[in-house]
Amino acid sequence: MLQNNKLVIYPTSRAIRTALQDALHEDGILPKRITIGDFEKKVLLVEGRTFIDEDTRILLLKEASQFSTFKNLHIDREFFAFLKNAKFLFGFFEELAVELVDIDDLKNVDVYASYGEHLDILQLLQEKYISLLKEHSYCDKIVLPNLYTLNDSYLEGIDEIELHLEGYLNNFEFELLMKIAKCMTVRIHLHSNAFNLKMLNKFQDLGFSLKPGHHYILNLSTIMIEEENQYSQSETSYKTFSSNSRILQCAYIKKSIYDFLEQGIAAKDIVVILPNNSFADLLALFNEENYFNFAMGTSYKKTKLYQEISAVYEYAMERTIENKYRLKRLGYEKEQVDERIKDWDKHFESNKLKEELLLFVTEKEGDDIDIFHKELHLFSKLFPSFKSYPFHKVLHLFLNRLSTCSIDDVRGGKITVMEVLETRGVRYEGVIVVDFNEGTVPARSQKDLFLSTEIRYFAGLPTASDRENLQKYYYKRLFEKADYVHISYVEDEQNQPTRFLDELSVICDYHDKRVEDYHDILFSSQKQPYHHLPKDIEMEYDFTKVELSASRLKVYLDCKRRYYFQYIKKIEEATIPTDESTERLVGIFLHQALEHVYHGNQKFLDTDALYLALQKELYIKSEDDAVLRFYVDIWLERLKPFC
């Protein structure tokens, strides 16, 4: 019979769900399960203090920066500029805290003339901020390692702890586990490979003798290896795909899913891994079959509410025809918006700021509205700092805040799309990874703003190489647990497959080069109509009579037809006018009209039918603007040869 007072700690909630699913057929009482983040929240106590929220900590840090030498860091104290740089300052202080490193430990390395002075300034900023935290009875991740006590009442209900470690433990987490190991049995499940040697060294410093390529169960209480198993040779089957077009990777994903399903793999056991979220928007465009659920959610920027607020803001900043029509498309009347924004260049009191922002959601409901209210509640704490700013600047800041939010994907696709960090502790039979390019996998770290790699190494802080190895470890664990792995990347003059493929010892028995076959997966194949220009242009041309510059030669090598138009016919490239009611907007309408016309009719056998269809679409779009109609008529004349 299993003990019910055993606590099992997993890296993610997804890993817990997987473990519970696997345990459905077991008899007895299942142990309690928890993520490592939730475990730390329950086991750590700081008497007499409450945890500070993100907005309040920014205000306190800005207050702490009110000393004369702070300007020598070249960080502007103007609120909007300070807000952008605060994340780097907090990142620096937090990293030192969790690795149990003091700023004094960094002063023995002298790498540039002002290095010592800058560290002194950062140290003074840290001290003033910590003093303000104490004054207001706040706790922060920066001071947690120095203030916490163990929650004995929580630990009393636990006899033993089992941690499934996937990745890295910082020095503070290590110290915490060692303290708990003195009170009860603490076991760690550890998988070793060539990419987590730094973690192995930490355990070896305790007295464990560990080797790469093994699975261990380590007892921290007795400092003994309770179980050691060498990995069997991975039987994972790899396929790779390269193309010079990023979009074709979407087709490869769909083809791979089809292959996996044909091989008998259930949809729930297939995962698509994105090195970063930028590919999610591209993949969502081709999700007609509703295959996917996106673990990262849907960007708040795609909501109608965000687009409405953004449209009003853009119109307030620039009264262009394009912005006016954008308002109209979203259901706003120009006169009402003009009346509302006439005072936006003034400074509002806190109550007026909130009142003005709430006008955007009057009598509206939904998940996006709930997120709006939640963010506004937190954002309102900053209002006293906005006294010197006009309302439109405050709105811009609030839009930036909303743009970082996301809404859960509830479309219910069975195939999960996620980033590699979410795969910790979970096994998938079929794995598809995109953008496996140099510089993308592993992603380059952006955390070395204040400290170089040399200083980090000297102080025992994670270096850029350590972070890259951690990412490689996650991919390695994901791949070795899978039956099939399909990898795609872009390969052209600017992009090359990552060298990480060689480190993984990926044997690509099959390399799909049939790039042309993948176009039809995304785009229906149909015979293209004849172009209104001649198919072939043949003529004699004497290159000895022209000055062949590098750019001119490149144009010729890239596209001979373009060379013909640009240098022989001397047709100038179209420019986008900057005045409000000119051909720029007509161009936008023209593209939209063509899309709508051809969407309704794949081909036209009669010139007049195409011309009238275009005319109707363009007249509808320009019916309220006489000047716009004038330019539409000009372009309709120009389009007659095309028709």
Buried (B, 14 or more C-beta within 10 A) or exposed (E): EEEEEBBBBBBBBBBBEBBEEEEEEEEEEBBBBBBBEBBBEEBBBBEEBEEBEEBBBBBBBBEBBEEEEBEEBEBEEEBBEBBEBBEBBBBBBBBBBBBBBEBEBBEEBEEEEEBBEBBBBBBBBBEBBBEBBEEEEBBBBBBBBEBBEBEEEBBEEBEBBBBBBBBBBBBBBBEBBEEBBEBBBBBBBBBBBBBBBBBBEBBEEEEBEBEEEBEBBBBBBEEEBEEBEEEEEBEBBBBBBBBEEBBBBBBBBBBBBEBBBEEEBEBEBBBBBBBEBEBBEBBBEBBEEEBBBBBBBBBBBEBEBBBBBBBBBBBBBEEBBBBBBBBBEBEBEBEEBEEBBEEBEEBBEBEBBBEBBEEBBEEEEEEBBEBBEEBBEEBBBBBEBBEEBBBBBBBBBBBEBBEEBBBEBEEEBEBBBBBBEBBBBBBBBBBBBBBBBBEBBBBEBEBBEBBBBEBBBBBEBBBBBBBBBBBBBBBBBBBBBBBBBBBBBBBEEEBBBBEBBEBBEBEEEEEBEEBEEBBEBBEEEEEEEEEEEEEEEEEEEEEEEEEEEEEBEEBBEEEEEEBBBBBEEEEEEEEEEEEBBBBBBBBBBBEEBBEBBBEEEEEBEEEEEBBEBBBEBBBEBBEEBEEBBEBBBEBBEEBEEEB
